[in-house]
Amino acid sequence: MSPARKRKRSFGMLFVITALLAGVLGYWAVSRYLGFADAPVAGLDPGDSVLVERGDSFVTVLGKLHVAGVHDGQELEWQALARQLGAAGRLQVGEYALEPGPTPRMLLLRMRDGKVISHRFTIVEKETGIAEERPAIAGVFVRRLKLGMKLQTDPTVIYGMGAAYA
């Protein structure tokens, strides 16, 4: 076999080996990424949450997730997933539940779509001491808010004044 033919054959073998190696590495990277994106996040306890605040960068939110117990995946995997989901730079401000079971994909979709934890609270008790009257009084405020009216009611002012009201 001529030296030129040997070089050509060696180059062909090198090309085939390189292509196979690239294919195996590519398959491994995609499998790892999909395994990360769709596997439930470990290390979360019921009642855990993370607070995304105005001005938080994506890297800051990742740091908060890490502090809250989310140790799955590398930063590059989280960033790639966020870009894929259109969540990078679009995380909504709010408090998000980190209950056991969600995948990184589910967490980022919740944050992108603003599916925050809702907290109930009750206020305006100085208005009445009679429980049966509360729905009627609340209805007045709800109707005014639906119409876009200012509340302009004494109880609102009284509540705002707090202890200064005598």
Secondary structure as UniProt FT lines:
FT   HELIX           3..38
FT   TURN            46..47
FT   STRAND          49..52
FT   TURN            54..55
FT   HELIX           58..67
FT   TURN            68..69
FT   HELIX           75..85
FT   TURN            88..89
FT   STRAND          94..97
FT   HELIX           104..113
FT   HELIX           131..133
FT   HELIX           134..147
FT   HELIX           154..161
FT   HELIX           162..164
//
